[in-house]
Amino acid sequence: MSPTKDSLHGWTVVPFALVVIVAIFWGLPFLFLASLYSARSAFNTAHVHPMLPPVVTGVLVWVLALFHLIGSGMPAGPPVAQFCSLLGGPLSVTAVSA
């Protein structure tokens, strides 16, 4: 048995079940509808300035490449393939954004 199920005794099962039901029937539709709205409005950085989307994209790609390098290290393979694999994505995105 799970630790959560073992800790629920008697009357505590009913409030727990109500919270789960509310989370499912209200939370999931809210999540999906809020995601649709935020994808249309919150991520539209072009309303702020026309150059902001390529700048944000370039910065995020380089930050993700840095996090990948810190977390996983260099990819496996010969040194030329390692640098191409590590820098290929960020350099191509930067070139397209520029």
C-alpha positions, 0 to 999 in steps of 0.5 A: 500500500502507498504511504498516503493511503495508509495515513488516511483513516476513517473520515479523512478519506472523504475530504481527501476525495473531495479535494481530488475530485475538485482538482480533476473537474475544475483544475484540468479544464482550467489548465487547458483553457488558461494554456490556450489563452496564455499561448495567444497573449502572454508569449506574444513578445512582438507587441512589446517590440518587433525585435524582442522575439529573436533576441529572447529566442537567441538568449534562451537557446544559449542559456539552454546550451550552457545548462546542458553543458553544465549538467551533462558535459560534452557529448560523446564522440571526437572533439570536432563532433562534440563542438558541432553538437554543442554549438550547432543549435545555438549558432544556427538559431543565432544566425536565423535570428540575426 
